[in-house]
């Protein structure tokens, strides 16, 4: 199936370590990370905070954090369960 929701290009995707979530990074005006259930293709939420293209996204080894890297010169850390930003580097 096709997961639709970003308003710009998708530059990076990654699966959580247990395969229960897929994170996609949007660019070119979208500037978000979207979370999906890859089994049902359901949109689980949108991580907003970057002010420019999100070029990369990754989960940590146990799936408790998502890191997103942006052309806004920041790396943001997110909790995939609460979808809250946990820090900016």
The first five atom37 places (N, CA, C, CB, O) and aatype in JSON, in Angstrom:
{
  "aatype": [20, 20, 20, 20, 20, 20, 20, 20, 20, 20, 20, 20, 20, 20, 20, 20, 20, 20, 20, 20, 20, 20, 20, 20, 20, 20, 20, 20, 20, 20, 20, 20, 20, 20, 20, 20, 20, 20, 20, 20, 20, 20, 20, 20, 20, 20, 20, 20, 20, 20, 20, 20, 20, 20, 20, 20, 20, 20, 20, 20, 20, 20, 20, 20, 20, 20, 20, 20, 20, 20, 20, 20, 20, 20, 20, 20, 20, 20, 20, 20, 20, 20, 20, 20, 20, 20, 20, 20, 20],
  "atom_mask": [
    [1, 1, 1, 1, 1],
    [1, 1, 1, 1, 1],
    [1, 1, 1, 1, 1],
    [1, 1, 1, 1, 1],
    [1, 1, 1, 1, 1],
    [1, 1, 1, 1, 1],
    [1, 1, 1, 1, 1],
    [1, 1, 1, 1, 1],
    [1, 1, 1, 1, 1],
    [1, 1, 1, 1, 1],
    [1, 1, 1, 1, 1],
    [1, 1, 1, 1, 1],
    [1, 1, 1, 1, 1],
    [1, 1, 1, 1, 1],
    [1, 1, 1, 1, 1],
    [1, 1, 1, 1, 1],
    [1, 1, 1, 1, 1],
    [1, 1, 1, 1, 1],
    [1, 1, 1, 1, 1],
    [1, 1, 1, 1, 1],
    [1, 1, 1, 1, 1],
    [1, 1, 1, 1, 1],
    [1, 1, 1, 1, 1],
    [1, 1, 1, 1, 1],
    [1, 1, 1, 1, 1],
    [1, 1, 1, 1, 1],
    [1, 1, 1, 1, 1],
    [1, 1, 1, 1, 1],
    [1, 1, 1, 1, 1],
    [1, 1, 1, 1, 1],
    [1, 1, 1, 1, 1],
    [1, 1, 1, 1, 1],
    [1, 1, 1, 1, 1],
    [1, 1, 1, 1, 1],
    [1, 1, 1, 1, 1],
    [1, 1, 1, 1, 1],
    [1, 1, 1, 1, 1],
    [1, 1, 1, 1, 1],
    [1, 1, 1, 1, 1],
    [1, 1, 1, 1, 1],
    [1, 1, 1, 1, 1],
    [1, 1, 1, 1, 1],
    [1, 1, 1, 1, 1],
    [1, 1, 1, 1, 1],
    [1, 1, 1, 1, 1],
    [1, 1, 1, 1, 1],
    [1, 1, 1, 1, 1],
    [1, 1, 1, 1, 1],
    [1, 1, 1, 1, 1],
    [1, 1, 1, 1, 1],
    [1, 1, 1, 1, 1],
    [1, 1, 1, 1, 1],
    [1, 1, 1, 1, 1],
    [1, 1, 1, 1, 1],
    [1, 1, 1, 1, 1],
    [1, 1, 1, 1, 1],
    [1, 1, 1, 1, 1],
    [1, 1, 1, 1, 1],
    [1, 1, 1, 1, 1],
    [1, 1, 1, 1, 1],
    [1, 1, 1, 1, 1],
    [1, 1, 1, 1, 1],
    [1, 1, 1, 1, 1],
    [1, 1, 1, 1, 1],
    [1, 1, 1, 1, 1],
    [1, 1, 1, 1, 1],
    [1, 1, 1, 1, 1],
    [1, 1, 1, 1, 1],
    [1, 1, 1, 1, 1],
    [1, 1, 1, 1, 1],
    [1, 1, 1, 1, 1],
    [1, 1, 1, 1, 1],
    [1, 1, 1, 1, 1],
    [1, 1, 1, 1, 1],
    [1, 1, 1, 1, 1],
    [1, 1, 1, 1, 1],
    [1, 1, 1, 1, 1],
    [1, 1, 1, 1, 1],
    [1, 1, 1, 1, 1],
    [1, 1, 1, 1, 1],
    [1, 1, 1, 1, 1],
    [1, 1, 1, 1, 1],
    [1, 1, 1, 1, 1],
    [1, 1, 1, 1, 1],
    [1, 1, 1, 1, 1],
    [1, 1, 1, 1, 1],
    [1, 1, 1, 1, 1],
    [1, 1, 1, 1, 1],
    [1, 1, 1, 1, 1]
  ],
  "atom_positions": [
    [[0.8, -1.19, 0.0], [0.0, 0.0, 0.0], [0.84, 1.25, 0.0], [-0.91, 0.0, 1.17], [2.06, 1.18, 0.16]],
    [[0.22, 2.36, -0.18], [0.87, 3.66, -0.19], [0.43, 4.46, 1.01], [0.56, 4.41, -1.5], [-0.77, 4.57, 1.29]],
    [[1.4, 5.02, 1.73], [1.11, 5.86, 2.88], [1.14, 7.31, 2.42], [2.12, 5.62, 4.05], [2.17, 7.79, 1.95]],
    [[0.03, 7.99, 2.55], [-0.07, 9.38, 2.09], [-0.31, 10.3, 3.27], [-1.2, 9.53, 1.05], [-1.02, 9.96, 4.21]],
    [[0.3, 11.48, 3.22], [0.09, 12.45, 4.27], [1.07, 13.6, 4.23], [0.17, 11.78, 5.59], [0.72, 14.72, 4.61]],
    [[2.31, 13.35, 3.78], [3.27, 14.44, 3.66], [2.86, 15.37, 2.52], [4.69, 13.89, 3.43], [2.34, 14.94, 1.5]],
    [[3.12, 16.66, 2.72], [2.8, 17.64, 1.68], [4.0, 17.92, 0.79], [2.31, 18.92, 2.31], [3.87, 18.62, -0.22]],
    [[5.16, 17.4, 1.15], [6.36, 17.54, 0.34], [6.99, 16.17, 0.15], [7.37, 18.52, 0.99], [6.41, 15.16, 0.53]],
    [[8.16, 16.15, -0.42], [8.86, 14.89, -0.65], [9.2, 14.17, 0.65], [10.12, 15.14, -1.43], [9.34, 14.8, 1.7]],
    [[9.32, 12.86, 0.56], [9.74, 12.04, 1.7], [11.21, 11.71, 1.48], [8.87, 10.72, 1.83], [11.58, 11.11, 0.48]],
    [[12.05, 12.12, 2.44], [13.5, 11.99, 2.28], [14.1, 10.84, 3.05], [14.15, 13.26, 2.7], [15.22, 10.42, 2.75]],
    [[13.38, 10.31, 4.05], [13.94, 9.23, 4.85], [12.8, 8.45, 5.5], [14.92, 9.77, 5.92], [11.79, 9.03, 5.89]],
    [[12.97, 7.15, 5.62], [12.03, 6.31, 6.36], [12.81, 5.31, 7.19], [11.05, 5.58, 5.39], [13.92, 4.93, 6.83]],
    [[12.22, 4.89, 8.31], [12.86, 3.9, 9.17], [11.8, 3.14, 9.96], [13.88, 4.58, 10.13], [10.77, 3.71, 10.35]],
    [[12.05, 1.87, 10.19], [11.19, 1.05, 11.04], [11.72, 1.06, 12.47], [11.11, -0.4, 10.5], [12.93, 1.12, 12.69]],
    [[10.8, 1.01, 13.44], [11.21, 0.83, 14.83], [11.84, -0.56, 14.96], [9.99, 1.0, 15.81], [11.58, -1.43, 14.13]],
    [[12.66, -0.78, 16.0], [13.33, -2.07, 16.14], [12.38, -3.27, 16.18], [14.16, -2.06, 17.39], [12.73, -4.35, 15.7]],
    [[11.19, -3.1, 16.74], [10.24, -4.22, 16.8], [9.31, -4.27, 15.6], [9.41, -4.13, 18.07], [8.46, -5.16, 15.5]],
    [[9.47, -3.32, 14.67], [8.66, -3.31, 13.46], [7.25, -2.78, 13.62], [8.59, -4.66, 12.93], [6.46, -2.85, 12.68]],
    [[6.91, -2.26, 14.8], [5.54, -1.82, 15.05], [5.25, -0.42, 14.53], [5.25, -1.87, 16.52], [4.08, -0.05, 14.36]],
    [[6.28, 0.38, 14.26], [6.1, 1.73, 13.75], [7.03, 1.97, 12.57], [6.37, 2.78, 14.85], [8.11, 1.39, 12.47]],
    [[6.57, 2.82, 11.68], [7.38, 3.34, 10.59], [7.39, 4.85, 10.74], [6.83, 2.89, 9.17], [6.33, 5.46, 10.91]],
    [[8.56, 5.45, 10.69], [8.68, 6.91, 10.74], [9.15, 7.4, 9.38], [9.67, 7.36, 11.87], [10.06, 6.82, 8.78]],
    [[8.53, 8.47, 8.89], [8.91, 9.06, 7.61], [9.21, 10.54, 7.8], [7.79, 8.86, 6.55], [8.52, 11.24, 8.54]],
    [[10.26, 11.0, 7.11], [10.71, 12.39, 7.23], [10.29, 13.17, 6.0], [12.23, 12.46, 7.42], [10.57, 12.76, 4.87]],
    [[9.62, 14.3, 6.21], [9.12, 15.1, 5.11], [9.92, 16.37, 4.9], [7.69, 15.45, 5.33], [10.43, 16.97, 5.85]],
    [[10.02, 16.76, 3.66], [10.77, 17.96, 3.33], [10.03, 18.85, 2.37], [12.1, 17.6, 2.76], [8.87, 18.63, 2.04]],
    [[10.75, 19.88, 1.92], [10.25, 20.79, 0.9], [8.92, 21.43, 1.31], [10.09, 20.05, -0.42], [7.95, 21.42, 0.56]],
    [[8.91, 22.0, 2.52], [7.73, 22.68, 3.02], [6.91, 21.86, 4.0], [6.88, 23.07, 1.88], [6.07, 22.41, 4.71]],
    [[7.13, 20.55, 4.05], [6.38, 19.7, 4.97], [6.98, 19.79, 6.38], [6.38, 18.23, 4.48], [6.28, 20.09, 7.35]],
    [[8.27, 19.53, 6.5], [9.04, 19.75, 7.73], [8.55, 18.94, 8.93], [9.01, 21.2, 8.09], [8.71, 19.37, 10.07]],
    [[7.95, 17.77, 8.69], [7.43, 16.95, 9.78], [7.99, 15.54, 9.71], [5.9, 16.91, 9.73], [8.54, 15.1, 8.7]],
    [[7.84, 14.83, 10.83], [8.04, 13.39, 10.89], [6.67, 12.79, 11.14], [9.09, 12.97, 12.0], [5.95, 13.22, 12.05]],
    [[6.3, 11.82, 10.34], [5.02, 11.14, 10.52], [5.25, 9.71, 10.96], [4.17, 11.18, 9.22], [6.18, 9.04, 10.51]],
    [[4.37, 9.26, 11.87], [4.46, 7.89, 12.38], [3.29, 7.08, 11.85], [4.47, 7.88, 13.93], [2.15, 7.56, 11.79]],
    [[3.58, 5.84, 11.45], [2.6, 4.96, 10.82], [2.66, 3.58, 11.44], [2.85, 4.88, 9.3], [3.71, 3.14, 11.92]],
    [[1.54, 2.89, 11.43], [1.5, 1.46, 11.73], [1.69, 0.74, 10.4], [0.14, 1.04, 12.45], [0.8, 0.8, 9.55]],
    [[2.82, 0.08, 10.19], [3.06, -0.52, 8.88], [2.13, -1.7, 8.56], [4.48, -0.98, 8.79], [1.96, -2.05, 7.39]],
    [[1.55, -2.3, 9.58], [0.64, -3.43, 9.33], [-0.73, -2.96, 8.83], [0.46, -4.26, 10.61], [-1.28, -3.51, 7.88]],
    [[-1.26, -1.91, 9.49], [-2.59, -1.42, 9.14], [-2.54, -0.22, 8.19], [-3.36, -1.04, 10.4], [-3.56, 0.15, 7.61]],
    [[-1.36, 0.38, 8.04], [-1.14, 1.59, 7.25], [-1.83, 2.82, 7.86], [-1.64, 1.39, 5.83], [-2.03, 3.82, 7.18]],
    [[-2.18, 2.73, 9.13], [-2.82, 3.84, 9.84], [-1.79, 4.89, 10.24], [-3.57, 3.32, 11.08], [-0.72, 4.56, 10.74]],
    [[-2.14, 6.16, 10.02], [-1.32, 7.28, 10.48], [-1.49, 7.39, 11.99], [-1.71, 8.62, 9.76], [-2.61, 7.55, 12.48]],
    [[-0.38, 7.31, 12.73], [-0.43, 7.33, 14.2], [-0.2, 8.71, 14.78], [0.58, 6.37, 14.76], [-0.62, 8.98, 15.91]],
    [[0.47, 9.6, 14.03], [0.71, 10.94, 14.55], [1.76, 11.67, 13.75], [1.14, 10.86, 15.99], [2.45, 11.09, 12.91]],
    [[1.86, 12.97, 14.03], [2.8, 13.84, 13.33], [3.65, 14.58, 14.35], [2.05, 14.85, 12.41], [3.13, 15.16, 15.29]],
    [[4.96, 14.54, 14.15], [5.9, 15.24, 15.01], [6.26, 16.56, 14.34], [7.19, 14.37, 15.28], [6.85, 16.59, 13.26]],
    [[5.89, 17.65, 15.0], [6.12, 18.99, 14.45], [7.08, 19.76, 15.34], [4.78, 19.76, 14.32], [7.02, 19.65, 16.57]],
    [[7.96, 20.52, 14.74], [8.9, 21.34, 15.49], [10.02, 21.87, 14.63], [9.47, 20.57, 16.64], [10.57, 22.93, 14.9]],
    [[10.37, 21.13, 13.57], [11.41, 21.61, 12.66], [10.88, 22.75, 11.81], [11.92, 20.46, 11.76], [9.69, 22.79, 11.47]],
    [[11.76, 23.68, 11.48], [11.38, 24.83, 10.67], [11.87, 24.73, 9.23], [11.9, 26.1, 11.29], [11.73, 25.67, 8.45]],
    [[12.46, 23.56, 8.89], [12.93, 23.36, 7.53], [12.85, 21.86, 7.24], [14.39, 23.91, 7.33], [12.45, 21.07, 8.1]],
    [[13.23, 21.47, 6.05], [13.18, 20.09, 5.59], [13.78, 19.12, 6.61], [13.92, 19.96, 4.26], [14.85, 19.38, 7.16]],
    [[13.09, 18.02, 6.88], [13.62, 16.95, 7.71], [14.27, 15.95, 6.77], [12.49, 16.27, 8.59], [13.6, 15.3, 5.96]],
    [[15.59, 15.82, 6.88], [16.36, 15.03, 5.92], [16.62, 13.6, 6.38], [17.67, 15.71, 5.65], [16.89, 12.73, 5.56]],
    [[16.53, 13.36, 7.69], [16.81, 12.01, 8.19], [16.01, 11.73, 9.45], [18.31, 11.83, 8.46], [15.64, 12.64, 10.19]],
    [[15.75, 10.45, 9.66], [15.02, 10.02, 10.85], [15.5, 8.63, 11.23], [13.47, 10.03, 10.6], [15.76, 7.79, 10.37]],
    [[15.63, 8.38, 12.55], [16.1, 7.07, 13.02], [15.56, 6.81, 14.42], [17.65, 7.01, 13.02], [15.35, 7.73, 15.21]],
    [[15.35, 5.53, 14.72], [15.02, 5.08, 16.08], [16.31, 4.7, 16.8], [14.02, 3.89, 16.05], [17.29, 4.29, 16.16]],
    [[16.32, 4.82, 18.13], [17.42, 4.25, 18.89], [17.22, 2.74, 18.99], [17.53, 4.91, 20.3], [16.2, 2.22, 18.54]],
    [[18.19, 2.05, 19.58], [18.19, 0.58, 19.57], [16.99, -0.07, 20.23], [19.42, 0.09, 20.25], [16.56, -1.14, 19.81]],
    [[16.43, 0.56, 21.26], [15.27, -0.06, 21.93], [13.94, 0.58, 21.54], [15.44, 0.01, 23.43], [12.9, 0.23, 22.09]],
    [[13.97, 1.52, 20.59], [12.74, 2.1, 20.07], [12.08, 3.12, 20.96], [11.79, 1.03, 19.81], [10.93, 3.5, 20.73]],
    [[12.79, 3.59, 21.99], [12.19, 4.55, 22.92], [12.42, 6.0, 22.52], [12.73, 4.33, 24.31], [11.84, 6.91, 23.12]],
    [[13.25, 6.24, 21.52], [13.5, 7.59, 21.03], [13.58, 7.59, 19.52], [14.79, 8.17, 21.64], [14.03, 6.62, 18.9]],
    [[13.14, 8.68, 18.93], [13.33, 8.95, 17.52], [14.21, 10.18, 17.42], [11.95, 9.15, 16.77], [13.99, 11.16, 18.13]],
    [[15.2, 10.14, 16.54], [16.02, 11.32, 16.24], [15.69, 11.77, 14.83], [17.56, 11.0, 16.39], [15.63, 10.96, 13.91]],
    [[15.48, 13.08, 14.67], [15.23, 13.64, 13.34], [16.24, 14.74, 13.08], [13.77, 14.17, 13.22], [16.47, 15.6, 13.92]],
    [[16.83, 14.71, 11.9], [17.8, 15.72, 11.51], [17.24, 16.6, 10.41], [19.1, 15.06, 11.05], [16.63, 16.11, 9.46]],
    [[17.43, 17.91, 10.55], [16.78, 18.86, 9.65], [17.76, 19.87, 9.07], [15.68, 19.58, 10.38], [18.84, 20.12, 9.62]],
    [[17.35, 20.44, 7.95], [18.09, 21.54, 7.36], [17.97, 22.81, 8.2], [17.59, 21.81, 5.95], [18.59, 23.82, 7.85]],
    [[17.2, 22.79, 9.28], [17.16, 23.93, 10.2], [18.34, 23.9, 11.18], [15.83, 23.95, 10.97], [18.38, 24.67, 12.14]],
    [[19.31, 22.99, 10.92], [20.54, 22.86, 11.71], [20.3, 22.29, 13.1], [21.21, 24.19, 11.84], [21.08, 22.54, 14.02]],
    [[19.22, 21.51, 13.27], [18.97, 20.87, 14.55], [18.73, 19.38, 14.37], [17.77, 21.52, 15.25], [18.31, 18.9, 13.31]],
    [[19.02, 18.66, 15.45], [18.57, 17.28, 15.63], [17.59, 17.32, 16.78], [19.78, 16.28, 15.91], [17.9, 17.85, 17.85]],
    [[16.42, 16.78, 16.57], [15.4, 16.75, 17.63], [15.17, 15.31, 18.06], [14.07, 17.4, 17.14], [15.19, 14.38, 17.25]],
    [[14.96, 15.15, 19.36], [14.68, 13.84, 19.94], [13.23, 13.79, 20.36], [15.62, 13.53, 21.13], [12.71, 14.74, 20.96]],
    [[12.57, 12.67, 20.05], [11.13, 12.53, 20.26], [10.83, 11.22, 20.98], [10.37, 12.59, 18.93], [11.53, 10.22, 20.8]],
    [[9.79, 11.24, 21.79], [9.26, 10.02, 22.38], [8.18, 9.48, 21.44], [8.68, 10.28, 23.83], [7.18, 10.16, 21.22]],
    [[8.37, 8.29, 20.86], [7.39, 7.81, 19.89], [6.04, 7.42, 20.5], [7.95, 6.63, 19.17], [5.05, 7.31, 19.79]],
    [[6.0, 7.21, 21.81], [4.74, 6.85, 22.47], [3.88, 8.07, 22.73], [5.02, 6.13, 23.79], [2.69, 8.08, 22.41]],
    [[4.49, 9.12, 23.31], [3.73, 10.33, 23.64], [3.78, 11.36, 22.51], [4.28, 10.95, 24.93], [2.98, 12.3, 22.49]],
    [[4.72, 11.19, 21.58], [4.97, 12.11, 20.47], [5.43, 13.47, 20.94], [3.72, 12.25, 19.63], [5.26, 14.47, 20.24]],
    [[6.0, 13.53, 22.14], [6.54, 14.78, 22.68], [8.0, 14.91, 22.31], [6.36, 14.83, 24.21], [8.73, 13.93, 22.24]],
    [[8.42, 16.17, 22.08], [9.82, 16.45, 21.86], [10.55, 16.33, 23.19], [10.03, 17.85, 21.22], [10.11, 16.89, 24.2]],
    [[11.67, 15.6, 23.2], [12.43, 15.39, 24.42], [13.7, 16.22, 24.49], [12.78, 13.94, 24.55], [14.32, 16.34, 25.55]],
    [[14.1, 16.8, 23.36], [15.29, 17.64, 23.38], [15.68, 18.06, 21.98], [16.44, 16.91, 24.04], [15.23, 17.5, 20.99]],
    [[16.54, 19.08, 21.92], [17.06, 19.6, 20.67], [18.58, 19.7, 20.79], [16.43, 20.98, 20.31], [19.09, 20.21, 21.79]],
    [[19.27, 19.22, 19.78], [20.74, 19.27, 19.77], [21.19, 20.23, 18.69], [21.36, 17.85, 19.52], [22.38, 20.43, 18.49]]
  ]
}
